[in-house]
Amino acid sequence: MDRTGWINRLALAIIGGGGVAPFIAACSEPATGAAATVVAEESSERKAQSAGDAGIPADSPVAPRSELAKTPAKPLARTAAKPVTETYSASVPPVLLAADHAQLCKINVGDAFPAIALPKVGGGNAKVADFAGKKATVVLFWGPDRWMAEGALIDLGLEAAAFGGKGVGFVGIAEGPANEKSDGLIKSAGAVLTQLADVDGAALAQVGERSLPRVYVLDSAGKVAWFDIEYSEATRRELRQTLAELTK
């Protein structure tokens, strides 16, 4: 077959998707001249690509498969999604926060809770310290636009009924101006909790930012024993565990 015939057949094979090597292998005549050069180049390129895919330099000898299988795999390094920030005692649940959530908190376990004075919802003024219990105090920051706000308020009403007579004080702090939604949530939670109004957010800014509802449990000295942000089922469980421990 002359040079022109080779080139024509080669072009048809490439267009058909079969590639150069299968075409040459199927031909009865040996590859010579330009065709042989193309086959050699394609073979070299495929070897280089295979070596690169395996992470082996093209000019390096490829280790036998059996030797590669003997290479021990390195253990995966694992990090905690929610590292322990502080622990009050072995019996009180540790505070677990992801790194981005920890940056939203200005006070931690062991810190003194700020002296906060605010207007009371319904009239008058009060300080958080006015509601301090002999053994513990629970402070809930909440906003009417948070979906867990109603659940948190109802839960605190239940905890107040369970632990109010055991030396625990409770107070809620509503964020933002009063509106129909906040008033409705307060009514649905019952009249057990006194609510303070943090209209401009200045009180919340002393402990952190966003991530409502957030709840703090203070010990008898007014220091943070436990807290959590973005109220959840886990918050409810750990809140009760903390109160049970502090009221022993």
MIDOSE-1310 file (N, C-alpha, C; in nm, 2 decimals, decimal comma, always signed):
residues 248
mdrt	+0,09/-0,12/+0,00/+0,00/+0,00/+0,00/+0,09/+0,12/+0,00; +0,06/+0,22/-0,09/+0,14/+0,34/-0,09/+0,11/+0,44/+0,02; +0,19/+0,54/+0,03/+0,17/+0,64/+0,14/+0,04/+0,70/+0,14; -0,02/+0,73/+0,02/-0,15/+0,80/+0,02/-0,26/+0,71/+0,07
gwin	-0,25/+0,58/+0,04/-0,35/+0,48/+0,09/-0,34/+0,47/+0,24; -0,22/+0,46/+0,30/-0,21/+0,46/+0,44/-0,27/+0,58/+0,51; -0,24/+0,69/+0,46/-0,30/+0,82/+0,52/-0,45/+0,82/+0,51; -0,51/+0,78/+0,40/-0,65/+0,77/+0,39/-0,72/+0,68/+0,49
rlal	-0,66/+0,56/+0,50/-0,71/+0,46/+0,59/-0,70/+0,51/+0,74; -0,58/+0,57/+0,76/-0,56/+0,62/+0,90/-0,66/+0,73/+0,93; -0,69/+0,81/+0,84/-0,79/+0,92/+0,87/-0,93/+0,86/+0,90; -0,97/+0,76/+0,82/-1,10/+0,70/+0,84/-1,10/+0,63/+0,97
aiig	-0,99/+0,57/+1,02/-0,99/+0,50/+1,15/-1,00/+0,60/+1,26; -0,94/+0,71/+1,25/-0,94/+0,81/+1,36/-1,08/+0,87/+1,37; -1,14/+0,90/+1,25/-1,28/+0,96/+1,25/-1,38/+0,86/+1,31; -1,36/+0,73/+1,28/-1,45/+0,63/+1,33/-1,43/+0,60/+1,48
gggv	-1,33/+0,66/+1,55/-1,31/+0,65/+1,69/-1,23/+0,52/+1,73; -1,18/+0,45/+1,64/-1,11/+0,33/+1,68/-0,97/+0,36/+1,72; -0,91/+0,47/+1,68/-0,77/+0,50/+1,72/-0,67/+0,45/+1,62; -0,55/+0,48/+1,64/-0,44/+0,44/+1,55/-0,40/+0,30/+1,57
apfi	-0,37/+0,26/+1,70/-0,32/+0,13/+1,73/-0,40/+0,02/+1,68; -0,54/+0,02/+1,71/-0,62/-0,09/+1,66/-0,62/-0,10/+1,51; -0,62/+0,02/+1,44/-0,62/+0,01/+1,30/-0,49/-0,05/+1,24; -0,38/-0,02/+1,30/-0,25/-0,08/+1,25/-0,25/-0,23/+1,28
aacs	-0,30/-0,27/+1,40/-0,30/-0,41/+1,44/-0,38/-0,49/+1,34; -0,49/-0,43/+1,28/-0,58/-0,51/+1,20/-0,53/-0,52/+1,05; -0,43/-0,44/+1,02/-0,38/-0,44/+0,88/-0,28/-0,55/+0,86; -0,29/-0,60/+0,74/-0,20/-0,72/+0,71/-0,06/-0,67/+0,68
epat	-0,04/-0,54/+0,63/+0,09/-0,49/+0,59/+0,15/-0,43/+0,71; +0,28/-0,44/+0,73/+0,35/-0,38/+0,84/+0,35/-0,23/+0,83; +0,35/-0,16/+0,95/+0,35/-0,02/+0,95/+0,49/+0,04/+0,92; +0,49/+0,12/+0,82/+0,62/+0,18/+0,78/+0,60/+0,33/+0,77
gaaa	+0,71/+0,40/+0,76/+0,71/+0,54/+0,73/+0,63/+0,62/+0,82; +0,54/+0,71/+0,77/+0,46/+0,80/+0,85/+0,37/+0,73/+0,95; +0,31/+0,62/+0,90/+0,22/+0,54/+0,99/+0,29/+0,49/+1,11; +0,41/+0,43/+1,09/+0,49/+0,38/+1,20/+0,53/+0,48/+1,30
tvva	+0,56/+0,60/+1,25/+0,59/+0,71/+1,34/+0,47/+0,75/+1,42; +0,35/+0,76/+1,36/+0,23/+0,79/+1,43/+0,20/+0,69/+1,54; +0,21/+0,56/+1,51/+0,19/+0,46/+1,61/+0,28/+0,47/+1,72; +0,41/+0,49/+1,70/+0,51/+0,50/+1,80/+0,48/+0,62/+1,89
eess	+0,44/+0,73/+1,83/+0,41/+0,85/+1,91/+0,29/+0,83/+2,00; +0,18/+0,76/+1,94/+0,06/+0,74/+2,02/+0,09/+0,64/+2,14; +0,17/+0,54/+2,11/+0,21/+0,45/+2,22/+0,28/+0,52/+2,33; +0,37/+0,60/+2,30/+0,45/+0,68/+2,40/+0,36/+0,77/+2,48
erka	+0,27/+0,84/+2,41/+0,17/+0,93/+2,48/+0,09/+0,85/+2,58; +0,04/+0,73/+2,53/-0,05/+0,65/+2,62/+0,02/+0,61/+2,74; +0,15/+0,56/+2,73/+0,23/+0,52/+2,84/+0,25/+0,64/+2,94; +0,28/+0,75/+2,88/+0,31/+0,87/+2,97/+0,18/+0,91/+3,04
qsag	+0,06/+0,90/+2,97/-0,06/+0,94/+3,04/-0,10/+0,84/+3,15; -0,07/+0,71/+3,13/-0,10/+0,61/+3,23/-0,01/+0,63/+3,35; +0,11/+0,66/+3,33/+0,20/+0,68/+3,44/+0,16/+0,80/+3,52; +0,12/+0,91/+3,44/+0,08/+1,03/+3,51/-0,04/+1,01/+3,60
dagi	-0,14/+0,93/+3,54/-0,26/+0,90/+3,62/-0,23/+0,83/+3,75; -0,13/+0,75/+3,75/-0,09/+0,67/+3,87/+0,00/+0,75/+3,96; +0,03/+0,87/+3,92/+0,12/+0,95/+4,01/+0,27/+0,92/+3,99; +0,31/+0,86/+3,88/+0,44/+0,81/+3,86/+0,50/+0,90/+3,74
pads	+0,62/+0,95/+3,75/+0,68/+1,03/+3,64/+0,69/+0,94/+3,52; +0,67/+1,01/+3,40/+0,67/+0,93/+3,27/+0,80/+0,86/+3,25; +0,92/+0,92/+3,30/+1,05/+0,86/+3,27/+1,09/+0,77/+3,38; +1,00/+0,73/+3,48/+1,03/+0,64/+3,59/+0,98/+0,51/+3,56
pvap	+1,05/+0,40/+3,61/+0,99/+0,27/+3,59/+0,87/+0,25/+3,68; +0,77/+0,19/+3,63/+0,65/+0,16/+3,71/+0,67/+0,04/+3,80; +0,64/+0,06/+3,93/+0,65/-0,05/+4,02/+0,55/-0,16/+3,99; +0,58/-0,28/+4,02/+0,48/-0,39/+4,00/+0,36/-0,37/+4,08
rsel	+0,25/-0,42/+4,04/+0,12/-0,40/+4,11/+0,13/-0,46/+4,25; +0,20/-0,57/+4,27/+0,21/-0,64/+4,39/+0,29/-0,55/+4,49; +0,39/-0,48/+4,45/+0,47/-0,39/+4,54/+0,38/-0,27/+4,58; +0,30/-0,22/+4,49/+0,21/-0,10/+4,52/+0,11/-0,15/+4,63
aktp	+0,07/-0,27/+4,62/-0,03/-0,32/+4,72/+0,02/-0,33/+4,86; +0,16/-0,35/+4,87/+0,22/-0,37/+5,00/+0,24/-0,24/+5,07; +0,23/-0,12/+5,00/+0,25/+0,01/+5,06/+0,14/+0,04/+5,17; +0,17/+0,05/+5,29/+0,07/+0,07/+5,40/+0,00/+0,21/+5,38
akpl	-0,13/+0,21/+5,40/-0,21/+0,33/+5,39/-0,19/+0,42/+5,51; -0,17/+0,55/+5,49/-0,15/+0,64/+5,61/-0,29/+0,66/+5,68; -0,29/+0,66/+5,81/-0,42/+0,68/+5,88/-0,47/+0,82/+5,86; -0,60/+0,83/+5,85/-0,66/+0,96/+5,82/-0,66/+1,05/+5,95
arta	-0,62/+1,17/+5,94/-0,62/+1,26/+6,05/-0,76/+1,32/+6,07; -0,82/+1,30/+6,19/-0,96/+1,35/+6,21/-0,96/+1,46/+6,32; -1,04/+1,55/+6,30/-1,05/+1,66/+6,39/-1,20/+1,67/+6,44; -1,22/+1,71/+6,56/-1,36/+1,72/+6,61/-1,43/+1,84/+6,54
akpv	-1,56/+1,81/+6,50/-1,64/+1,91/+6,44/-1,68/+2,02/+6,54; -1,69/+1,98/+6,66/-1,73/+2,07/+6,77/-1,63/+2,06/+6,89; -1,52/+2,13/+6,89/-1,42/+2,11/+7,00/-1,48/+2,16/+7,13; -1,43/+2,11/+7,24/-1,47/+2,15/+7,37/-1,41/+2,29/+7,40
tety	-1,49/+2,39/+7,43/-1,44/+2,52/+7,46/-1,41/+2,53/+7,61; -1,50/+2,49/+7,69/-1,48/+2,50/+7,83/-1,56/+2,39/+7,90; -1,52/+2,35/+8,02/-1,60/+2,25/+8,10/-1,60/+2,31/+8,24; -1,72/+2,32/+8,30/-1,74/+2,37/+8,43/-1,71/+2,26/+8,54
sasv	-1,75/+2,14/+8,52/-1,72/+2,03/+8,61/-1,74/+1,90/+8,53; -1,70/+1,79/+8,59/-1,71/+1,66/+8,52/-1,86/+1,62/+8,51; -1,94/+1,67/+8,59/-2,08/+1,63/+8,59/-2,17/+1,73/+8,50; -2,12/+1,85/+8,47/-2,20/+1,94/+8,39/-2,15/+1,92/+8,24
ppvl	-2,25/+1,91/+8,15/-2,21/+1,89/+8,01/-2,11/+1,99/+7,96; -2,01/+1,95/+7,89/-1,92/+2,04/+7,83/-1,98/+2,13/+7,72; -1,93/+2,24/+7,70/-1,98/+2,33/+7,59/-1,91/+2,29/+7,47; -1,98/+2,25/+7,36/-1,92/+2,21/+7,24/-1,97/+2,31/+7,13
laad	-1,87/+2,38/+7,07/-1,90/+2,47/+6,96/-1,81/+2,46/+6,85; -1,86/+2,47/+6,73/-1,77/+2,47/+6,61/-1,70/+2,60/+6,61; -1,59/+2,60/+6,54/-1,50/+2,72/+6,54/-1,57/+2,85/+6,50; -1,65/+2,84/+6,40/-1,73/+2,96/+6,35/-1,83/+3,01/+6,46
haql	-1,89/+2,91/+6,53/-1,98/+2,95/+6,63/-1,91/+3,01/+6,76; -1,80/+2,95/+6,79/-1,72/+3,01/+6,90/-1,68/+3,15/+6,88; -1,66/+3,19/+6,76/-1,63/+3,33/+6,73/-1,75/+3,43/+6,76; -1,87/+3,37/+6,77/-1,99/+3,45/+6,80/-2,02/+3,47/+6,94
ckin	-1,93/+3,42/+7,03/-1,95/+3,42/+7,17/-1,84/+3,51/+7,24; -1,88/+3,60/+7,32/-1,78/+3,69/+7,39/-1,76/+3,64/+7,53; -1,84/+3,56/+7,59/-1,82/+3,51/+7,72/-1,83/+3,36/+7,72; -1,75/+3,29/+7,80/-1,75/+3,15/+7,80/-1,76/+3,09/+7,95
vgda	-1,76/+2,96/+7,96/-1,77/+2,90/+8,09/-1,66/+2,96/+8,18; -1,71/+2,99/+8,30/-1,62/+3,05/+8,40/-1,62/+3,20/+8,41; -1,67/+3,26/+8,30/-1,67/+3,41/+8,30/-1,79/+3,46/+8,38; -1,77/+3,58/+8,44/-1,88/+3,65/+8,51/-1,98/+3,70/+8,40
fpai	-2,11/+3,68/+8,43/-2,21/+3,72/+8,34/-2,22/+3,88/+8,35; -2,24/+3,95/+8,24/-2,25/+4,09/+8,25/-2,36/+4,14/+8,33; -2,35/+4,26/+8,39/-2,45/+4,33/+8,46/-2,55/+4,39/+8,36; -2,66/+4,33/+8,34/-2,75/+4,38/+8,24/-2,88/+4,43/+8,30
alpk	-2,92/+4,55/+8,27/-3,04/+4,62/+8,32/-3,12/+4,66/+8,19; -3,25/+4,62/+8,19/-3,34/+4,65/+8,08/-3,48/+4,68/+8,12; -3,56/+4,73/+8,03/-3,70/+4,75/+8,06/-3,77/+4,61/+8,06; -3,87/+4,60/+8,14/-3,95/+4,48/+8,15/-4,06/+4,49/+8,04
vggg	-4,09/+4,38/+7,98/-4,20/+4,37/+7,89/-4,33/+4,39/+7,97; -4,41/+4,49/+7,94/-4,53/+4,52/+8,02/-4,51/+4,63/+8,11; -4,39/+4,69/+8,12/-4,37/+4,80/+8,21/-4,27/+4,78/+8,32; -4,20/+4,89/+8,35/-4,10/+4,89/+8,46/-3,96/+4,85/+8,41
nakv	-3,86/+4,84/+8,50/-3,73/+4,81/+8,47/-3,68/+4,70/+8,56; -3,57/+4,63/+8,52/-3,52/+4,52/+8,61/-3,38/+4,49/+8,56; -3,31/+4,42/+8,65/-3,17/+4,37/+8,62/-3,18/+4,22/+8,61; -3,09/+4,16/+8,54/-3,08/+4,02/+8,53/-3,06/+3,96/+8,67
adfa	-2,97/+4,04/+8,75/-2,94/+3,99/+8,88/-3,06/+3,99/+8,98; -3,16/+4,06/+8,94/-3,28/+4,06/+9,03/-3,35/+3,92/+9,03; -3,32/+3,84/+8,93/-3,39/+3,71/+8,91/-3,29/+3,59/+8,95; -3,18/+3,63/+9,01/-3,08/+3,53/+9,04/-3,13/+3,43/+9,14
gkka	-3,11/+3,30/+9,12/-3,15/+3,20/+9,22/-3,03/+3,17/+9,31; -3,06/+3,11/+9,42/-2,96/+3,08/+9,52/-2,85/+2,98/+9,47; -2,90/+2,89/+9,38/-2,81/+2,79/+9,33/-2,78/+2,81/+9,18; -2,87/+2,86/+9,10/-2,84/+2,88/+8,96/-2,94/+2,98/+8,90
tvvl	-2,90/+3,04/+8,79/-2,99/+3,13/+8,71/-2,99/+3,10/+8,57; -3,10/+3,10/+8,50/-3,11/+3,07/+8,36/-3,15/+3,19/+8,29; -3,07/+3,23/+8,19/-3,10/+3,35/+8,11/-3,12/+3,31/+7,96; -3,23/+3,34/+7,90/-3,26/+3,30/+7,76/-3,27/+3,43/+7,68
fwgp	-3,18/+3,44/+7,58/-3,19/+3,54/+7,47/-3,27/+3,48/+7,35; -3,37/+3,55/+7,31/-3,45/+3,49/+7,20/-3,51/+3,61/+7,11; -3,54/+3,57/+6,99/-3,60/+3,67/+6,90/-3,72/+3,60/+6,83; -3,83/+3,68/+6,81/-3,95/+3,62/+6,75/-3,94/+3,56/+6,61
drwm	-3,83/+3,60/+6,54/-3,81/+3,55/+6,41/-3,73/+3,42/+6,40; -3,70/+3,36/+6,51/-3,63/+3,24/+6,51/-3,73/+3,12/+6,54; -3,72/+3,02/+6,45/-3,82/+2,91/+6,46/-3,82/+2,83/+6,59; -3,71/+2,83/+6,66/-3,71/+2,75/+6,79/-3,74/+2,84/+6,91
aega	-3,78/+2,97/+6,88/-3,81/+3,06/+7,00/-3,92/+3,01/+7,08; -4,03/+2,97/+7,02/-4,15/+2,92/+7,09/-4,11/+2,80/+7,17; -4,04/+2,70/+7,11/-4,00/+2,58/+7,18/-3,91/+2,61/+7,30; -3,82/+2,71/+7,29/-3,73/+2,74/+7,40/-3,81/+2,81/+7,51
lidl	-3,90/+2,89/+7,48/-3,98/+2,96/+7,58/-4,07/+2,86/+7,66; -4,13/+2,77/+7,58/-4,21/+2,67/+7,65/-4,13/+2,58/+7,74; -4,01/+2,54/+7,69/-3,92/+2,45/+7,77/-3,88/+2,52/+7,90; -3,85/+2,65/+7,89/-3,80/+2,72/+8,01/-3,91/+2,74/+8,11
glea	-4,04/+2,75/+8,06/-4,15/+2,75/+8,15/-4,16/+2,62/+8,23; -4,14/+2,51/+8,16/-4,14/+2,38/+8,22/-4,03/+2,36/+8,32; -3,91/+2,41/+8,28/-3,79/+2,40/+8,37/-3,81/+2,48/+8,50; -3,88/+2,60/+8,48/-3,90/+2,69/+8,59/-4,00/+2,62/+8,69
aafg	-4,10/+2,55/+8,63/-4,19/+2,47/+8,72/-4,12/+2,36/+8,80; -4,02/+2,30/+8,73/-3,95/+2,19/+8,79/-3,84/+2,23/+8,89; -3,77/+2,34/+8,86/-3,65/+2,38/+8,94/-3,67/+2,51/+9,01; -3,78/+2,58/+8,98/-3,80/+2,71/+9,05/-3,80/+2,70/+9,20
gkgv	-3,85/+2,59/+9,25/-3,85/+2,57/+9,40/-3,73/+2,51/+9,45; -3,63/+2,49/+9,37/-3,50/+2,43/+9,41/-3,38/+2,53/+9,41; -3,42/+2,65/+9,40/-3,31/+2,76/+9,40/-3,26/+2,80/+9,27; -3,35/+2,79/+9,16/-3,31/+2,83/+9,03/-3,40/+2,95/+8,99
gfvg	-3,34/+3,06/+8,94/-3,41/+3,17/+8,89/-3,41/+3,17/+8,73; -3,52/+3,23/+8,67/-3,53/+3,23/+8,53/-3,57/+3,37/+8,48; -3,51/+3,41/+8,36/-3,55/+3,53/+8,30/-3,53/+3,52/+8,15; -3,62/+3,58/+8,07/-3,60/+3,58/+7,93/-3,57/+3,72/+7,88
iaeg	-3,49/+3,73/+7,77/-3,46/+3,86/+7,71/-3,50/+3,86/+7,57; -3,60/+3,94/+7,53/-3,65/+3,94/+7,40/-3,57/+4,04/+7,31; -3,53/+4,00/+7,20/-3,45/+4,09/+7,11/-3,54/+4,16/+7,02; -3,51/+4,29/+7,00/-3,58/+4,38/+6,91/-3,71/+4,44/+6,97
pane	-3,77/+4,53/+6,89/-3,89/+4,60/+6,94/-4,01/+4,50/+6,95; -4,09/+4,52/+7,05/-4,21/+4,43/+7,07/-4,30/+4,44/+6,95; -4,36/+4,33/+6,91/-4,46/+4,33/+6,80/-4,56/+4,22/+6,83; -4,65/+4,20/+6,74/-4,76/+4,10/+6,77/-4,70/+3,96/+6,78
ksdg	-4,60/+3,93/+6,70/-4,54/+3,80/+6,71/-4,47/+3,77/+6,84; -4,39/+3,86/+6,89/-4,33/+3,84/+7,02/-4,43/+3,84/+7,13; -4,53/+3,92/+7,12/-4,63/+3,92/+7,23/-4,70/+3,78/+7,23; -4,73/+3,73/+7,11/-4,80/+3,60/+7,10/-4,71/+3,49/+7,15
liks	-4,58/+3,49/+7,13/-4,49/+3,39/+7,18/-4,49/+3,39/+7,33; -4,48/+3,51/+7,39/-4,48/+3,53/+7,53/-4,61/+3,47/+7,59; -4,72/+3,50/+7,53/-4,85/+3,45/+7,59/-4,85/+3,30/+7,58; -4,80/+3,24/+7,46/-4,81/+3,10/+7,45/-4,72/+3,02/+7,55
agav	-4,61/+3,09/+7,59/-4,52/+3,03/+7,69/-4,57/+3,04/+7,83; -4,68/+3,12/+7,85/-4,73/+3,14/+7,98/-4,67/+3,25/+8,06; -4,72/+3,28/+8,18/-4,67/+3,40/+8,25/-4,56/+3,36/+8,35; -4,50/+3,24/+8,34/-4,41/+3,19/+8,43/-4,28/+3,27/+8,43
ltql	-4,23/+3,31/+8,31/-4,11/+3,38/+8,29/-4,13/+3,53/+8,28; -4,04/+3,61/+8,35/-4,04/+3,75/+8,33/-3,95/+3,78/+8,21; -4,00/+3,87/+8,12/-3,93/+3,90/+8,00/-3,88/+4,04/+8,00; -3,75/+4,06/+7,97/-3,69/+4,19/+7,95/-3,68/+4,22/+7,80
advd	-3,68/+4,35/+7,77/-3,68/+4,39/+7,63/-3,55/+4,45/+7,59; -3,48/+4,38/+7,50/-3,35/+4,43/+7,45/-3,37/+4,49/+7,31; -3,43/+4,61/+7,31/-3,48/+4,67/+7,18/-3,37/+4,70/+7,09; -3,26/+4,75/+7,13/-3,15/+4,79/+7,04/-3,04/+4,68/+7,03
gaal	-3,05/+4,57/+7,10/-2,95/+4,46/+7,09/-2,83/+4,49/+7,18; -2,83/+4,59/+7,26/-2,71/+4,62/+7,34/-2,67/+4,51/+7,44; -2,78/+4,45/+7,50/-2,75/+4,35/+7,60/-2,69/+4,22/+7,53; -2,75/+4,18/+7,42/-2,70/+4,07/+7,35/-2,55/+4,09/+7,30
aqvg	-2,52/+4,21/+7,26/-2,38/+4,24/+7,22/-2,28/+4,22/+7,33; -2,32/+4,22/+7,45/-2,23/+4,20/+7,56/-2,19/+4,05/+7,58; -2,27/+3,96/+7,53/-2,24/+3,82/+7,54/-2,21/+3,75/+7,40; -2,25/+3,81/+7,29/-2,22/+3,76/+7,16/-2,30/+3,82/+7,06
ersl	-2,32/+3,75/+6,95/-2,40/+3,80/+6,84/-2,47/+3,69/+6,76; -2,59/+3,72/+6,72/-2,67/+3,63/+6,64/-2,69/+3,49/+6,71; -2,72/+3,39/+6,63/-2,74/+3,25/+6,68/-2,84/+3,24/+6,79; -2,96/+3,30/+6,78/-3,06/+3,28/+6,88/-3,15/+3,16/+6,84
prvy	-3,22/+3,11/+6,95/-3,21/+3,14/+7,09/-3,08/+3,09/+7,15; -3,03/+3,17/+7,24/-2,91/+3,12/+7,32/-2,94/+3,13/+7,47; -2,90/+3,03/+7,54/-2,93/+3,02/+7,68/-2,81/+3,00/+7,77; -2,81/+3,07/+7,88/-2,69/+3,07/+7,97/-2,74/+3,02/+8,11
vlds	-2,66/+2,93/+8,17/-2,69/+2,89/+8,31/-2,58/+2,94/+8,39; -2,61/+3,03/+8,49/-2,51/+3,08/+8,58/-2,51/+3,01/+8,72; -2,40/+3,00/+8,78/-2,39/+2,93/+8,91/-2,43/+3,03/+9,02; -2,41/+2,99/+9,14/-2,45/+3,08/+9,25/-2,37/+3,20/+9,26
agkv	-2,25/+3,21/+9,20/-2,17/+3,32/+9,20/-2,19/+3,41/+9,08; -2,28/+3,38/+9,00/-2,31/+3,46/+8,88/-2,21/+3,43/+8,76; -2,14/+3,32/+8,77/-2,05/+3,29/+8,66/-2,11/+3,18/+8,57; -2,07/+3,19/+8,44/-2,13/+3,09/+8,34/-2,09/+2,95/+8,37
awfd	-2,19/+2,86/+8,40/-2,16/+2,72/+8,42/-2,17/+2,64/+8,30; -2,26/+2,69/+8,21/-2,29/+2,62/+8,08/-2,37/+2,71/+8,00; -2,36/+2,69/+7,87/-2,44/+2,77/+7,77/-2,45/+2,70/+7,64; -2,54/+2,74/+7,56/-2,56/+2,69/+7,42/-2,62/+2,79/+7,33
ieys	-2,59/+2,79/+7,20/-2,65/+2,88/+7,11/-2,73/+2,80/+7,01; -2,82/+2,87/+6,94/-2,91/+2,81/+6,84/-2,98/+2,69/+6,91; -3,08/+2,72/+6,99/-3,15/+2,62/+7,07/-3,20/+2,50/+6,99; -3,18/+2,38/+7,05/-3,21/+2,26/+6,98/-3,25/+2,15/+7,08
eatr	-3,28/+2,03/+7,03/-3,32/+1,92/+7,12/-3,20/+1,89/+7,22; -3,08/+1,90/+7,17/-2,96/+1,88/+7,25/-2,95/+1,98/+7,36; -2,99/+2,11/+7,33/-2,98/+2,21/+7,42/-3,08/+2,18/+7,54; -3,20/+2,14/+7,50/-3,30/+2,11/+7,60/-3,25/+2,00/+7,70
relr	-3,19/+1,90/+7,64/-3,14/+1,79/+7,72/-3,03/+1,83/+7,82; -2,93/+1,90/+7,76/-2,81/+1,94/+7,84/-2,85/+2,05/+7,94; -2,95/+2,13/+7,91/-3,00/+2,23/+8,01/-3,05/+2,16/+8,14; -3,13/+2,06/+8,12/-3,19/+1,99/+8,23/-3,08/+1,92/+8,31
qtla	-2,98/+1,86/+8,24/-2,87/+1,79/+8,31/-2,79/+1,89/+8,39; -2,77/+2,01/+8,34/-2,69/+2,11/+8,41/-2,77/+2,16/+8,54; -2,90/+2,18/+8,52/-2,98/+2,23/+8,64/-2,99/+2,12/+8,75; -3,00/+1,99/+8,70/-3,01/+1,88/+8,80/-2,88/+1,87/+8,88
eltk	-2,76/+1,90/+8,81/-2,63/+1,89/+8,88/-2,62/+2,01/+8,98; -2,65/+2,13/+8,93/-2,63/+2,25/+9,02/-2,73/+2,25/+9,14; -2,84/+2,18/+9,13/-2,93/+2,19/+9,24/-2,92/+2,07/+9,34; -2,82/+1,99/+9,32/-2,80/+1,87/+9,41/-2,77/+1,92/+9,56
